[in-house]
Structures are given as structure tokens and as C-alpha cells.
Amino acid sequence: MEKHIVLTESMYYILLSVLNPNHGYGIIQKTLEMTEERVEIGAGTLYGAINTLLDKGWIELYSEDKASRKKKQYVITAEGRIILEREISRLEELLRNGKREMQQQEGESHEED
């Protein structure tokens, strides 16, 4: 498993959305809800990303209703969960470093006054 994987924002939210089994429309709705409608994943992006995540083994088909296209449900795999946890740690590091550097810079600029 690669160590330094950076997820796209769409992939990150898709993985979060399938911590519990979810279908395509549900993933779009969950992402809108989590981001207060800032991130809207289009159908083309969603299904392209789902195929990529399936190929990587980070999600799997959970169930499929043959009578309805919408009823394919996906769920995160153990490997996908590891990838998601690593991404969350990476994002936390970005925030910590950014906040520290901004505070340091603010402290330096106040010293100059």
C-alpha cells in the first residue's frame, strides 16, 4: 500500500459517505450535507471516482437492486478506511502547520510595530 496518497476532495467525501452503505444519489446528498452545499459532486465525477475507488479496492459493492439503477450501494473496505485515516492525519498536519506559521508570522509582525 502506498504511503503518501493525497485524495481529491471528491474522493475524500465519497469515502466518508460510504462509511455506512450508500448509493450514488445518497453520496451526493451526504457530501452536500457535510459541506453545507459547498461541494456538489456531479454524476460524471461521482461514477468515475467510484470506479477508481473500486479498482483500488478502497470501496466495494455492498448490494445491488437489479430493478433500479440507483440501488447499487457501496461501502468502504478495510484498506479504504486506512487510506481515509491517513488522509485525515495529513489534513490535520496541514492545519497544525498552517496555524503555527500564521501565528508565528503574526507574532513577528507585532514585534516590528
C-alpha positions as CSV (number, residue, x, y, z in Angstrom):
1,M,0.0,0.0,0.0
2,E,1.4,3.4,-1.0
3,K,2.2,5.6,2.0
4,H,1.8,9.1,0.6
5,I,-1.5,9.2,-1.1
6,V,-3.3,12.5,-1.5
7,L,-7.0,12.2,-2.1
8,T,-9.0,14.6,-4.2
9,E,-11.7,16.4,-2.3
10,S,-14.4,14.3,-4.1
11,M,-12.7,11.0,-3.2
12,Y,-12.3,12.1,0.4
13,Y,-16.1,12.9,0.7
14,I,-17.1,9.7,-1.2
15,L,-15.1,7.6,1.3
16,L,-16.6,9.5,4.2
17,S,-20.1,8.9,2.6
18,V,-19.6,5.2,2.4
19,L,-18.5,4.5,6.0
20,N,-22.1,3.1,6.0
21,P,-23.5,1.5,2.8
22,N,-24.7,4.2,0.5
23,H,-25.8,4.6,-3.2
24,G,-24.7,7.3,-5.7
25,Y,-27.5,9.8,-5.0
26,G,-27.0,9.3,-1.3
27,I,-23.3,10.0,-1.6
28,I,-24.1,13.3,-3.5
29,Q,-26.6,14.3,-0.8
30,K,-24.3,13.3,2.1
31,T,-21.5,15.4,0.6
32,L,-23.8,18.4,0.2
33,E,-24.9,18.0,3.8
34,M,-21.3,17.6,5.2
35,T,-20.0,20.6,3.2
36,E,-23.1,22.9,3.7
37,E,-23.6,22.6,-0.1
38,R,-20.1,23.9,-0.9
39,V,-19.1,20.7,-2.6
40,E,-21.5,19.3,-5.2
41,I,-20.2,16.1,-6.8
42,G,-21.6,15.8,-10.3
43,A,-22.8,12.4,-11.6
44,G,-19.9,12.0,-14.0
45,T,-17.3,12.8,-11.4
46,L,-19.0,10.6,-8.9
47,Y,-19.2,7.5,-11.1
48,G,-15.7,8.0,-12.4
49,A,-14.4,8.2,-8.8
50,I,-16.5,5.2,-7.7
51,N,-14.9,3.1,-10.5
52,T,-11.4,4.3,-9.5
53,L,-12.1,3.5,-5.8
54,L,-13.5,0.1,-6.7
55,D,-10.4,-0.6,-8.8
56,K,-8.1,0.4,-5.9
57,G,-10.1,-1.8,-3.6
58,W,-10.9,1.1,-1.3
59,I,-14.7,0.6,-1.6
60,E,-16.7,-2.4,-2.7
61,L,-20.2,-3.2,-3.9
62,Y,-22.4,-3.8,-0.9
63,S,-25.7,-4.6,-2.6
64,E,-27.4,-4.2,-5.9
65,D,-31.1,-4.0,-6.8
66,K,-31.2,-5.2,-10.4
67,A,-34.6,-3.4,-10.9
68,S,-33.2,0.1,-10.2
69,R,-30.0,1.8,-11.3
70,K,-29.9,3.9,-8.2
71,K,-29.9,1.0,-5.8
72,K,-26.2,-0.1,-6.1
73,Q,-24.8,0.5,-2.7
74,Y,-21.1,0.8,-1.9
75,V,-19.2,0.5,1.4
76,I,-15.7,1.4,2.4
77,T,-13.2,-1.5,2.7
78,A,-10.6,-2.0,5.5
79,E,-7.9,-0.7,3.1
80,G,-10.1,2.3,2.2
81,R,-10.6,3.1,5.9
82,I,-6.8,3.1,6.4
83,I,-6.4,5.4,3.4
84,L,-9.1,7.7,4.9
85,E,-7.5,7.7,8.3
86,R,-4.1,8.6,6.7
87,E,-5.7,11.5,4.8
88,I,-7.3,12.8,7.9
89,S,-3.9,12.8,9.6
90,R,-2.4,14.5,6.6
91,L,-5.0,17.2,6.7
92,E,-4.6,17.7,10.4
93,E,-0.9,18.2,9.9
94,L,-1.6,20.8,7.2
95,L,-3.9,22.7,9.6
96,R,-1.4,22.5,12.5
97,N,1.5,23.7,10.4
98,G,-0.6,26.5,8.8
99,K,-1.9,27.8,12.1
100,R,1.6,27.6,13.7
101,E,3.2,29.5,10.9
102,M,0.4,32.1,10.7
103,Q,0.6,32.7,14.5
104,Q,4.4,32.9,14.3
105,Q,4.2,35.4,11.5
106,E,1.6,37.5,13.4
107,G,3.9,37.5,16.4
108,E,6.8,38.7,14.3
109,S,4.8,41.5,12.7
110,H,3.6,42.7,16.1
111,E,7.3,42.8,17.3
112,E,8.1,45.2,14.4
113,D,5.4,47.7,15.5
